Amino acid sequence: MAQPKSKVLFLDETWMRIGAARRSTLVAPGEQAYVVVDDTTAYAARYDMIACISGERVFPPIIFSPEDREQWGRKGINKAMVLYYMEHILAQAAGSLDLFPLSLVVDKATSHNIQEMLQVFHDNGCQDMQTIW
């Protein structure tokens, strides 16, 4: 039986170099419509993001700066960072939905350990998370 779109969450990670800004964007009223970029090389500062959505909402993401990654001792996102996001942000946000059961869809990245991910949800008050695909 298929679950309603509100009960299926999708999690993924991505990154962007500061010099790789898009050529167009939405701009808030009163803000400048351009970004000044000093470094457009492959060595420009890289920012990593972990985000999660359902069919009905966007959950708060986490963004790791170059300094954050240095503290983690990583060049990119690893399992500990994914579990940190789930523990400190996603478990509480998903648990507050009061929807049962919840399912999470992730890709086959090595940073995704299904059992550990499920345990983090349960340890942090989100008993509604039943399945991780």
C-alpha positions as CSV (number, residue, x, y, z in Angstrom):
1,M,0.0,0.0,0.0
2,A,1.4,3.4,-1.0
3,Q,2.0,6.0,1.7
4,P,0.6,9.6,1.3
5,K,3.2,12.1,0.0
6,S,3.3,13.8,3.4
7,K,4.7,10.6,5.1
8,V,7.6,10.0,2.7
9,L,10.7,12.0,3.2
10,F,13.6,12.4,0.7
11,L,17.1,13.2,2.0
12,D,20.1,14.2,-0.1
13,E,23.4,16.0,0.0
14,T,24.9,18.5,-2.4
15,W,27.7,21.1,-2.6
16,M,28.5,24.3,-4.3
17,R,31.6,26.4,-4.7
18,I,31.2,30.0,-3.8
19,G,32.3,31.0,-7.3
20,A,29.8,28.8,-9.0
21,A,26.8,31.0,-8.3
22,R,23.9,30.7,-10.7
23,R,23.5,33.4,-13.4
24,S,19.9,34.2,-12.2
25,T,18.2,34.1,-8.9
26,L,15.3,35.5,-6.9
27,V,16.1,38.7,-5.1
28,A,14.2,40.1,-2.1
29,P,12.9,43.7,-2.5
30,G,15.6,46.2,-1.6
31,E,18.5,43.8,-2.0
32,Q,21.2,43.9,-4.7
33,A,20.5,41.7,-7.7
34,Y,24.1,40.4,-8.1
35,V,26.8,38.7,-6.1
36,V,30.4,39.8,-6.3
37,V,32.7,36.7,-6.7
38,D,36.4,37.0,-6.1
39,D,37.4,33.4,-6.7
40,T,35.9,31.4,-9.6
41,T,38.6,28.7,-9.6
42,A,38.1,25.0,-8.7
43,Y,39.9,26.0,-5.4
44,A,37.1,28.4,-4.4
45,A,35.5,27.8,-1.0
46,R,33.1,24.8,-1.1
47,Y,29.9,24.6,1.0
48,D,28.1,21.3,1.6
49,M,24.4,21.0,2.3
50,I,22.2,18.3,3.6
51,A,18.5,18.8,3.1
52,C,15.2,16.8,3.4
53,I,11.8,17.3,1.8
54,S,8.5,15.5,1.8
55,G,5.7,15.8,-0.8
56,E,4.3,18.7,1.2
57,R,7.1,20.5,3.0
58,V,10.8,21.4,3.1
59,F,12.6,20.6,6.4
60,P,15.4,22.9,7.7
61,P,18.7,22.1,6.0
62,I,22.2,22.2,7.4
63,I,25.1,23.9,5.6
64,F,28.7,23.1,6.3
65,S,31.2,25.8,5.6
66,P,34.9,25.1,4.8
67,E,35.7,25.8,8.4
68,D,33.0,23.4,9.6
69,R,34.4,20.6,7.3
70,E,37.9,21.3,8.7
71,Q,36.6,20.8,12.2
72,W,35.1,17.5,11.0
73,G,38.4,16.6,9.3
74,R,36.6,16.0,6.0
75,K,36.7,17.4,2.4
76,G,33.0,16.5,1.9
77,I,30.0,15.0,3.7
78,N,30.5,11.8,5.7
79,K,28.3,9.5,7.7
80,A,29.0,11.4,11.0
81,M,27.8,14.6,9.4
82,V,24.6,13.0,8.1
83,L,23.8,11.5,11.5
84,Y,24.6,14.9,13.1
85,Y,22.0,16.5,10.8
86,M,19.4,13.9,11.7
87,E,20.1,14.1,15.4
88,H,20.1,17.8,15.8
89,I,17.6,18.9,13.1
90,L,15.7,16.3,11.2
91,A,14.5,14.0,13.9
92,Q,12.9,16.8,15.9
93,A,11.3,18.4,12.8
94,A,10.0,15.1,11.5
95,G,8.7,14.0,14.9
96,S,6.8,17.3,15.3
97,L,4.7,16.3,12.3
98,D,2.9,13.7,14.4
99,L,2.4,11.5,11.3
100,F,2.7,7.8,11.5
101,P,4.4,5.9,9.9
102,L,7.1,7.9,8.3
103,S,9.5,6.6,5.6
104,L,12.8,8.1,4.5
105,V,14.3,7.7,1.0
106,V,18.1,8.0,0.6
107,D,20.5,7.2,-2.2
108,K,23.2,4.6,-1.9
109,A,25.9,6.9,-0.7
110,T,28.5,5.4,1.7
111,S,27.5,8.0,4.2
112,H,24.0,6.4,4.6
113,N,23.9,3.5,7.1
114,I,20.3,2.5,7.3
115,Q,20.4,0.9,10.8
116,E,22.4,3.8,12.3
117,M,20.1,6.4,10.7
118,L,16.9,4.6,12.0
119,Q,18.5,4.4,15.5
120,V,19.2,8.2,15.5
121,F,15.6,8.9,14.7
122,H,14.3,6.6,17.5
123,D,16.9,7.9,20.0
124,N,15.9,11.5,19.3
125,G,12.1,11.2,19.8
126,C,11.0,10.3,16.3
127,Q,9.4,6.9,16.8
128,D,7.3,7.7,13.7
129,M,10.2,6.9,11.4
130,Q,9.6,3.2,10.5
131,T,11.3,2.6,7.2
132,I,14.4,3.9,5.4
133,W,14.9,2.9,1.8
